[in-house]
Amino acid sequence: MIAGELAVRVYYEDTDAAGMVYHANYLKFAERARTELLRQIGFSQRRLREESGIGFAVRRCNADYLAVGRLDDALTVATEIAAVGAATLSLRQEIRRDGEVLVVLDVVVACIGREGRPRRLPGPLRARLAGSGDPVVTTQSSK
């Protein structure tokens, strides 16, 4: 299955009053990593919306917060596609600092059309996501 990593830096805006990453911001980091993984395999979110009329919505997310991230930490968001359905993707994401797992996310995203109703994944995207032997991709955060 497809897998990739995204490097992110923790900024002041990502933290709470105690200087720790605010829990919801891990979800933002994970969203960026999913978007970049699609981009790395040749499918930008914008192009999918413009050409196929589809987007993705989180259907389910289970987050296990194991340790805290702090201001200026260099984090890595590892994303692996665990299963590809007709209209859904199941992903496992880990947010790490120097190899230590801070957060584990099990996410199911649904493919939806412009009207917000479920749609089948476009054939070329589905084939690429289900492909085996694809290289691991690493991207840098734009933030």
Rosetta blueprint (number, residue, H / E / L):
1 M L
2 I L
3 A E
4 G E
5 E E
6 L E
7 A E
8 V E
9 R E
10 V L
11 Y L
12 Y H
13 E H
14 D H
15 T E
16 D L
17 A L
18 A L
19 G L
20 M E
21 V E
22 Y L
23 H H
24 A H
25 N H
26 Y H
27 L H
28 K H
29 F H
30 A H
31 E H
32 R H
33 A H
34 R H
35 T H
36 E H
37 L H
38 L H
39 R H
40 Q H
41 I L
42 G L
43 F L
44 S L
45 Q H
46 R H
47 R H
48 L H
49 R H
50 E H
51 E H
52 S H
53 G L
54 I E
55 G E
56 F E
57 A E
58 V E
59 R E
60 R E
61 C E
62 N E
63 A E
64 D E
65 Y E
66 L L
67 A L
68 V L
69 G L
70 R E
71 L L
72 D L
73 D L
74 A E
75 L E
76 T E
77 V E
78 A E
79 T E
80 E E
81 I E
82 A E
83 A E
84 V E
85 G L
86 A L
87 A L
88 T E
89 L E
90 S E
91 L E
92 R E
93 Q E
94 E E
95 I E
96 R E
97 R E
98 D L
99 G L
100 E E
101 V E
102 L E
103 V E
104 V E
105 L E
106 D E
107 V E
108 V E
109 V E
110 A E
111 C E
112 I E
113 G E
114 R L
115 E L
116 G L
117 R L
118 P E
119 R L
120 R L
121 L L
122 P L
123 G H
124 P H
125 L H
126 R H
127 A H
128 R H
129 L H
130 A H
131 G L
132 S L
133 G L
134 D L
135 P L
136 V L
137 V E
138 T E
139 T E
140 Q E
141 S L
142 S L
143 K L
